């Protein structure tokens, strides 16, 4: 099986950065960021609504991944489609 590029997207619009942030895999998150993937990449699709890797790390309670994303410039104020405020 061919390895996915960090910029490839699945049916939700998620990149590998979204997937590893959701899993809490700090090593893979760092690797992808070192390769130059956008820390604020948003997933747009019927199931995603603009979710970012930071949203997914927060939802999973992955504090170390959240810290890494924020240190690398993640937008703490990023909004998803339908967000209030």
C-alpha positions as MATLAB code, in Angstrom:
seq = 'XXXXXXXXXXXXXXXXXXXXXXXXXXXXXXXXXXXXXXXXXXXXXXXXXXXXXXXXXXXXXXXXXXXXXXXXXXXXXXXXXXXXX';
ca = [
       0.000    0.000    0.000;
       1.374    3.398   -0.954;
       1.991    5.846    1.860;
      -0.366    8.796    1.874;
       1.024   12.273    1.454;
       0.478   14.654    4.351;
      -1.642   16.756    2.029;
      -3.936   13.965    0.794;
      -7.483   14.078    2.146;
      -9.968   11.379    3.094;
     -13.741   11.404    2.557;
     -14.156   13.797    5.507;
     -11.617   16.217    4.082;
      -9.116   15.257    6.793;
      -5.365   15.252    6.160;
      -2.934   13.007    8.017;
      -2.397   15.908   10.417;
      -6.092   15.780   11.360;
      -5.921   12.021   11.845;
      -2.791   12.028   14.007;
      -3.977   15.033   16.034;
      -7.225   13.151   16.753;
      -5.251   10.050   17.790;
      -2.874   12.083   19.950;
       0.218   10.908   18.047;
       2.678   13.664   18.925;
       5.561   12.151   16.947;
       3.596   12.013   13.703;
       2.140   15.486   14.277;
       5.678   16.876   14.667;
       6.868   14.991   11.571;
       4.073   16.376    9.402;
       4.590   19.915   10.672;
       8.335   19.587   10.023;
       7.451   18.553    6.454;
       5.604   21.840    6.045;
       1.928   20.925    6.305;
      -0.210   23.920    7.318;
      -0.877   23.807   11.071;
      -4.261   25.477   10.449;
      -5.413   23.223    7.602;
      -9.214   23.053    7.779;
     -11.270   20.066    6.676;
     -14.237   21.136    4.571;
     -16.814   18.562    3.667;
     -20.308   17.425    4.574;
     -18.978   15.700    7.706;
     -16.315   18.195    8.763;
     -17.425   21.828    8.691;
     -13.956   23.363    8.836;
     -12.502   21.357   11.709;
      -8.773   21.900   12.306;
      -6.166   19.600   13.852;
      -6.324   21.735   17.018;
     -10.081   21.117   17.322;
      -9.520   17.367   17.031;
      -6.643   17.283   19.517;
      -8.761   19.253   21.996;
     -11.748   16.960   21.500;
      -9.531   13.970   22.256;
      -7.938   15.629   25.298;
      -4.446   15.413   23.789;
      -2.754   18.256   25.672;
       0.791   17.647   24.368;
      -0.461   17.654   20.772;
      -2.461   20.820   21.466;
       0.636   22.483   22.939;
       2.720   21.521   19.893;
       0.100   22.818   17.459;
      -0.202   26.099   19.368;
       3.586   26.514   19.538;
       3.644   26.057   15.752;
       1.050   28.791   15.201;
      -2.331   27.052   15.359;
      -5.196   29.545   15.473;
      -6.839   29.131   18.861;
      -9.841   31.135   17.587;
     -10.517   29.015   14.472;
     -14.241   28.420   13.961;
     -16.122   25.581   12.372;
     -19.165   26.008   10.158;
     -22.163   26.716   12.344;
     -20.109   27.854   15.348;
     -21.766   30.517   17.455;
     -20.132   33.636   18.819;
];
